[in-house]
């Protein structure tokens, strides 16, 4: 089950059924099945708190993915800061919803095993995001 919830922010205007179907399709592309995935849309202060408490990082970010997957089922909690998504969209000259879709699928790609810690893996992650976005 794919759930969408909020913490200290307003739910973004997304088509939850369409997004859930898309996530299931992208997971299948990687030989996985979507299990329990919860998206928590939040503000910058909440994601900073999560980053500090669980990852010992003292900075804002757009997404934090907690992976509870058990092959071949992907599961996890995905925190998304709508504040950071908005500022990233503005900086890139992108539409907010388009950027939000990118971050939504970014979390799923982490659950399928894709990393983004090096320049090479970040480049590959962007390629995979673009491929997934083309399916939406």
C-alpha positions in Angstrom: 0.0 0.0 0.0 1.3 3.4 -0.9 0.3 6.2 1.4 0.6 10.0 1.3 0.5 12.0 4.5 1.7 15.4 5.8 3.6 16.7 8.8 3.3 20.5 9.4 2.4 21.3 5.8 -0.5 21.1 3.3 -0.9 18.1 1.1 0.4 19.0 -2.4 -2.0 18.8 -5.3 -1.1 15.4 -6.7 -3.2 12.6 -8.2 -2.4 10.0 -5.5 -4.0 7.1 -7.5 -2.0 7.9 -10.6 1.2 8.4 -8.6 0.7 5.1 -6.8 0.2 3.2 -10.1 3.3 4.9 -11.6 5.4 3.9 -8.5 4.2 0.3 -8.9 5.2 0.4 -12.6 8.7 1.8 -11.9 9.3 -0.8 -9.2 8.4 -3.5 -11.6 10.9 -2.1 -14.1 13.5 -3.0 -11.5 12.1 -6.5 -10.8 10.5 -5.3 -7.6 7.0 -5.0 -6.2 5.8 -2.0 -4.2 4.9 -2.9 -0.6 4.2 -0.5 2.2 5.6 2.9 1.1 4.6 6.0 3.1 5.4 9.5 1.8 5.5 12.1 4.5 5.4 15.6 3.0 6.8 18.0 5.5 8.5 21.4 5.8 12.2 22.2 6.1 12.2 22.2 9.9 10.8 18.7 10.1 13.3 17.3 7.5 16.2 19.0 9.3 15.0 17.4 12.5 14.8 13.9 10.9 18.2 14.5 9.3 19.8 15.4 12.6 18.1 12.6 14.7 18.5 9.7 12.4 21.4 10.5 10.1 23.5 12.9 12.2 23.4 15.4 9.4 22.9 19.1 10.2 21.5 20.4 6.9 18.3 20.7 4.9 17.6 18.3 2.1 14.7 17.5 -0.2 14.3 13.8 0.5 15.2 11.2 3.1 14.4 7.6 2.4 14.2 5.0 5.1 14.4 1.6 3.5 12.6 -1.4 5.0 12.6 -3.5 1.9 12.8 -7.3 1.8 13.5 -8.5 -1.7 11.6 -8.4 -4.0 9.2 -6.1 -2.1 10.2 -2.5 -1.7 9.0 -0.7 1.4 9.9 2.4 3.3 9.2 5.8 4.7 10.1 8.7 2.4 10.2 12.2 3.9 10.0 15.0 1.4 10.5 18.7 2.3 8.0 20.7 0.1 9.9 23.8 1.1 13.2 22.5 -0.4 11.4 21.0 -3.5 9.9 24.5 -4.1 13.2 26.3 -3.8 15.0 23.6 -6.0 12.3 24.0 -8.6 12.7 27.8 -8.6 16.4 27.5 -8.8 16.2 25.1 -11.8 13.4 27.0 -13.5 11.2 23.9 -13.2 7.6 23.5 -12.4 7.0 22.7 -8.7 4.9 19.6 -9.5 7.4 18.3 -12.0 10.2 18.7 -9.4 8.0 17.0 -6.8 7.4 14.0 -9.1 11.2 13.8 -9.6 11.7 13.6 -5.9 8.9 11.2 -5.3 10.5 8.7 -7.8 14.0 9.5 -6.4 12.9 7.9 -3.2 11.5 4.8 -5.0 14.8 4.5 -6.9 16.7 4.4 -3.6 14.3 1.6 -2.4 15.2 -0.4 -5.6 18.9 -0.1 -4.7 20.1 3.0 -6.7 22.6 5.2 -4.9 23.6 8.8 -5.5 26.7 9.3 -3.3 29.3 9.8 -6.1 29.2 11.9 -9.3 28.8 8.8 -11.4 25.9 7.4 -9.3 24.2 10.8 -9.2 24.4 11.0 -13.0 22.9 7.5 -13.2 20.2 8.4 -10.7 19.3 11.4 -12.8 19.1 9.2 -15.9 16.8 6.8 -14.2 14.7 9.6 -12.8 14.2 11.0 -16.3 13.4 7.5 -17.6 10.8 7.0 -14.9 9.3 10.5 -15.4 8.8 9.7 -19.1 6.4 7.0 -18.0 4.3 9.4 -16.0 
